[in-house]
């Protein structure tokens, strides 16, 4: 299934059922009173986040979601049945916007979280409801109310604790393959990764964490160059950035600076995010020659460098342990602030 991270959908809740005008008719009860039942409420449209869905692709084809109408009231004080709700499944990490105003309405960040995005109309009251001591034979009933309807924009932002960012062909896909069970497409040419990839890193006696391989950035990505704007938004939720740099490149320090500047140009608030550097392709002689100068340049930016080779696995476990330590430290700081 292709990866789709935006969709526009129309939702319509069910109308409420109409109330009924009816009078009791029995042979031995000539003065039978009103017995018209009320209509049932219309069904709601409910959006639920689930880990069983990873893309909004289905909603780019199926755009209209309508809940069932409530049943009409009947005689003998029979109320109409409530309309069936319409359940819409989306991936965890989906934001729901009002398409007309652009207002963020809901942010679904956990498995099973659900919200009612369109409420069904109330059922109309039957004539039995209007009977009083002065009006014992009311001949009116209410129609059911219309259900709510909206046009909404769904936007998926991946939820990962570590975001891998770097220029095309820096080795991000290879690194996530080496570190987790994810199996993204890997090849020796730029822009191999055309969709974000998620992996889970599991270390012995340590808490697992999620890692996202975000498609390669280029200079001008924050303005839409390359694949920039399409996927830059996926780094917003990550707790920690891991810059992946090809240390066998002609000028790896400039490559690091380029990616870092693109992130900050996209959102200056990302400057405060914890970041580390994976100096990749250390199995190559050129990378070993560049390591000292690169480490000094990265240190001037306050970034810690971890030499690795995603191809051979050199240093990958040590890097993952360091990431786990930084995440534990970050979680502890968050819990301390909340306490």
Number of C-alpha atoms within 10 A of each C-alpha: 8 10 13 16 21 19 19 20 18 15 22 24 30 32 30 31 31 28 31 31 23 24 20 16 15 9 8 7 9 9 12 14 17 25 24 29 27 34 33 28 31 31 27 30 28 20 21 20 22 20 13 11 13 19 19 23 17 15 19 13 11 12 14 12 17 20 24 22 28 28 23 26 30 20 21 16 20 17 24 23 19 24 24 19 21 21 17 14 19 27 25 25 23 26 19 22 19 16 16 10 8 11 12 14 12 17 20 21 18 16 15 14 13 20 16 16 20 23 22 31 24 24 31 27 26 32 28 27 19 16 17 10 6 7 9 14 20 20 17 18 23 18 20 27 20 20 24 18 18 15 15 23 20 22 21 23 23 27 22 23 19 25 27 28 27 27 22 22 21 27 30 32 27 22 23 24 20 20 21 18 13 20 14 20 13 15 13 10 10 13 17 17 21 15 20 17 22 23 20 17 21 17 15 7 6 12 12 12 18 16 25 27 29 26 28 29 26 18 16 18 23 23 12 15 13 17 21 22 16 17 21 22 18 22 24 20 16 21 18 24 23 22 24 29 28 25 30 21 15 12 12 22 20 14 21 23 13 18 23 20 17 20 22 14 16 18 14 11 11 19 13 9 11 16 21 21 23 27 30 29 27 24 18 12 11 14 22 15 13 19 21 10 12 21 19 15 17 18 12 10 11 11 17 15 21 19 23 24 24 24 16 12 16 17 17 22 15 13 19 17 16 14 20 21 14 17 19 14 12 15 13 12 12 11 10 9 8 7 6
